[in-house]
């Protein structure tokens, strides 16, 4: 497997030197698939042209979830009563 990755890396570097960046990109994607656990044959057959990186979402980097969705059955908590705010049962400790 290391021989395959090394051979692909050498081919990729040769493609870069020849300014064939499309071939270098395909070889880079095949190397990534092999390192990810795919067999060299499966990596050769894979169509990597449609792969895209995930876009950062509202939840942070690396997620494609754009909005926070509450779990099923979740209900928002009751709003506090503004008439009782700041009146603690304990003396000297406002809430």
PyMOL commands that set and color helices and strands:
alter all, ss='L'
color gray80, all
select helices_A, chain A and resi 2-17+21-35+40-45
alter helices_A, ss='H'
color red, helices_A
deselect
rebuild
show_as cartoon
